[in-house]
């Protein structure tokens, strides 16, 4: 084991030379494929991100419920429901306050 020794750049590079070369080849291939498909062939893959994000949230929630069942923590769904109702209540109160403030400003202008 080397202790209290300074490692130079080339010594460190020699230890990780092959992963670096593999990564460089991989990045080069991806760049060539991207250039050929998207710029030369006008191949477009447009994805709507909203369904993907909803699916991701659902998977995360299900995963959390499975974990919760494994640890027998049964108060989690109620905690999530309480959080959502709290956020909804805050948004409704702010909307009502904004509506009242706008009504007062409009009545002062007339």
N, C-alpha and C positions, 0 to 999 in steps of 0.2 A: 504494500500500500504506500502510495506517495503521500507524505505529510510535509507541510511547510515548504511546498515547492510551487513555483510560479509556472503556469502553463502558458505557452505562447499561442498565438492565433493558429499557426499552421499545425501545431501539435494537436490542438483541439479539433481542427478541421479534419485531420487524418483519422481521428476517432469516429467522426460522424460523416465521413466522406460518402459512403454508399447511400445512406438515407437522403443526403442532400442531392446526389445525382438522380436517384429515383424520383424525388419530388420535382426536380427541374424537368425531367422527361415528362412527367405527368402534367405539369403546368403547361409545357410546350404543346403537348397533344391537345389539351383542352382549348388552348388559344387557337390552334390551327383549325380545330373543328368548329369553334365559335365563328371565326372569320369566314370559313367556307359556307356554313349553313346560314348564318344571319346576314352577312354582308354581301356575299356573292349570289346566293340562291334566294334571298329575301324570304327566308323561312322564319315565320313568326310564331312563337308560342306565347300567347297572352293568357294569363291566368287571373281569374277573379279571386282576390284574396279574402273576401268576406266569408265564403263557405269554408275555406281552409282554416281560417281563424276560429270559426264556430266549431268546426270539427276538432281542432286542437284544444279548445276550452273543454269540450265534452269529454275528450279522452283524458285530459288532466283531472277533471272532476271524478270520472269513473275510477281512475288510477288511485286518486286520493281516498275514495270510498273503499276500495279494496284494501288499501293500506290501513285505513281506519278500522275495518273489520278484523284485520289481523291483530291490531293492538287493542281492540275492544274499546274504542273511544266513541261513544254513541251520541255525544252532544254536538258533533261537527255539522250535520245538516241544519240543525236549528241555528247554529252560529252563523252559517252562510245565509240562511233565510233572514235572520235578524239584521245582518249587515246589509243585505239588499233592501229590506224595508226601511232601514235607517237612511240609506242613500236616497231612496225614493222620496222619503219624507223631507229631507233637506232640499232636494231639487224642487219639490212642490212648494215649500215655504219660500224659497228664493224667487220662484216664478211669480207667486202671488205678491210678494213684496215689490218686485220689479213692476208688475202690472199696476199696483196701487200707486207707486211713485210716478209712473208714466201718466196715469190718470190725473194726479195732482198737477203735474207739469202742464198737461194739456188744458186743464181747467184754469190755470193761472194765465195762460196765453190768451184765452178768450175773454 
